[in-house]
Structures are given as C-alpha cells and as structure tokens.
Amino acid sequence: MRGTVTAMLRQLVLWGSFVKFSHTVFALPFALASMIVAARETRGWPGWRTFGLILVAMVGARTCAMAFNRIVDRHFDAKNPRTASRHLPMGAVTLMGAWALCLVSGAILVGAAWALNPICFLLSPVALFLVCFYSLTKRFTDFTHVWLGIALAAAPVGAWLAVEGGFDFLPRPDGKLDLRHSALIPLVLGTAVLLWLVGFDMIYATQDYEFDRRQGLHSLVVRWGPKNALAVAFLCHLFMWAVLVVFGALNGFRLTYWIGLILILMLLLLEHMIARRRDPVAVNIAFFKLNAVVSITFLVVTTVEVVFPWFRLRWTEGVFF
C-alpha cells in the first residue's frame, strides 16, 4: 500500500513539474482578486461552488496551455541547452501522455465553465484558443509576449464573469453606471495583467536571445536586442503600476491597498535591477520569485479592502477603527 502511494506521489510530482504547476501563482491571484471584487456585496465570497469551479477552470486552462506549449516546442527545447533537460526531450514524459494531459485539462476547463454559467461556457473555447495559440506565435510574430499577456489577462475577466454572469457596460435606469458591477473593473485589471506579463516575459526571453536568433524564432527581444527590450519591459511595468492605481481608485480602495501598491512598485524596481545582470540565476529570481510576491501582495491587499471595509488606520491616534 505504501509503495503504491509513493508511486502515485512521484507521478503527481512528475506531471506537476512537467507543466510547472508552481507557476500557477502568476495568474491565479489576479483571478481570485477579480472574483473577490465581483463578490464584494457578500464580502468577497461567492460561495464554495463558484470558488471551487473558478479554481478548477484556472488550473485546467493553465495545465492545458503548458502541456500544449511543451508539446509544440519539444524540438526547439531539445536543441536549446537551457531546456534540453525538460521532460519530453529527456523522455521522462511520453508524447502520448502529454497530449492526454492537454486534452483532459482542456475538457476540465470547458466542464467547469459549463457548470458556472452560460457565458463562461460559450467563451471557454475562446479561452482555450488564447492560452494555446500563444505557443505558436514565436514562429511568425515578434509580439509573442503580447499574445501571452492577452491569454493571462483573460483570467481576471473570466473570474469576474463566473461571479457576475455577464458584463454591465450601460448605465442603470437612473442614468448612473454602477462601478461595482461595471465591466470596466475586470478590463482595467486585465490590462494591468497584460502589461505585467509582457514586461516579465521579455525579461525571461533574454535568456534565449542567441538561441532564438539562430533558430529564426521571433520575439521583441530578438527584434530590439536585450538592452532595448529590458527598457521596454521597465516601461510596461511602470504602466502596469499606473493601471493598478486606476483600479484602486475605481474601487474606492484606501490605505491598505496603497501601501500594497508601494510595496509592488519596490518589487518591480528590484526586479529590473536584478534583470540587468542577465545571468540565469538573476533572471529566474526576477521572473519567478519577485513576480510571485507581486501577485500575492496584490491579492492580499485587495482581499483586505473588500472583506474588511471598516479596516482603516488612523495615523494620529495609532488605532484601527
């Protein structure tokens, strides 16, 4: 019995590392933040069913996308010294197994969307197209980072739809637009995610600059060179931060959120200081660890603002009220 459990755990770890399950921390916190804001009338909680289905849909979409990426890039991965030890080139995972995981996880996304509401179900094929098509874009366009940004930006929009069941673009009968239910909220957050992703994906792509040039693969790093690409990545992150300021203002967030934004700005600046070194260790710190803290910080401060609307810090008295 113990041997069976151990074997199952090894397989779980194997497949989890194949799709880089730990990288789910990038998009998931923004999706959950969007869910919490959409459900602010019930203190950010949409119910266990909706919450669980959002998690299932997110994991299904990302797993499908990563499996598809590994499948279509397997020949390039085998040639690249940085990626030659990945599962498919090394034979640790079979191609048939990878396709099975891709198709099953895609079906899981569609199933979760069907269980959520009609609009999520109708848009689920669009979501699958966005997250998978990115993996092919490096073959024909320099703007592959933008495609990936659009794919991840769909996460907060999808989470909003899961709770709201639709978009409200029009004013209410009294002529006022209720921002608490306005489509502007998830679209602004999606824009922030897009800019954030474009920035850190260009940082990550600097590792493969020489390889991509030799193989005829496209990216903004190949088009502009690492130095110029890092400068554009920095601008993207500054704009991303500015969009998060707009997001907080639209939602009427106060002190906790603004403290979180200051921390996020410091993390983004640190990320670019580290990225300038362009060595693999530095790039991976900038790519994964700092961006994970950015997304989690955003989720925490957004949660506090929605779940504890009475939470204010009175600096003059030094008490909470």
Steps between C-alpha positions, in 0.01 A plus 500: 500500500778739598683421176190580297451834675867585449478418129189716463667789674802470271276511196318801639830681557619399152195635321488806723859586405422427134243781489682717756200488734674738743476776236123500547576763763539757221147528362295337777529780761378757248208275407411453867529875561256560214266239650516669840425846358210361295357344817559804719131522595549170686838603644693351211366147535301357205435166669692174508355377172600804295837527672577132438395517136715808441799316644429193287458710185822692566705189566347325198574792267856546616579128496362470148704800385826380656461146368430635151802731527729212595363286215537752218837627625655160570733510199626850585535400865719206401740732314517769769756424777282683752194284428652173378436336838124558486273199524417434136854537360633277779224241461377538860151562357363338186350703218177301525482571872559870440220513241268314735569751779448791258163371375371393841592831666337690212185295550513577873502873422198465272317287757565748780385786277180312416432454871557870571263676259410520129732789408803327655415184308458687170832679549697193615613408144624857459697465823652172381596658168669795673704295747613245241551718193768699680737203471495527119548877473878500536512340154351800320474815715729708720205576730483156657523662846184699427314182406604341828393815683156484340468134599577574865290817498199278428533350850358797701237561232391135516487504881283812488261334255485192722360713782301764311377283214546783252631851433325827580613769255187714519376737771216404728146639442589801716780587255786398727753228429551274801876448506462210740353300212657681207701307240757778538629339822617163358614661174724743687641215709548291186693789344729510804561126472576534128761772559649310794532181298650672194764656725614192685472269199746724315733473798469122486556494122840668532636160605433358152599801292788332315320168459181661367699704248675190367174305475309780329253534789327831560473720807542864591830408661625364165359801316637773729786330683513424876592853613215671315256223590581539870436874469159433345428239769571764763253740335238224485533445873474871573181516294374184671548668837316810379207284385489339845470852643197554274357164610527599866342839436207348308431266791537766768784314671688678775809474715566125496489487122729800455755354741485182292557699180810663647636153583416379148683797347807423711488135388473600134797736530703227672403257226648723232814568698558125523401433138775727370757237601358264235635186665265199537483513880421872504238469224323217678490697825357798315262282297353267759563601860443874477201473269345239726528747789349774281190295416452371855543849646234631263261222602556560872443876495198469270354237731548720806332796329195296397461261793577758771360831366509643853875443523660844513816619663473828690855626505435776752363264766683186399187283521286303259132582464 
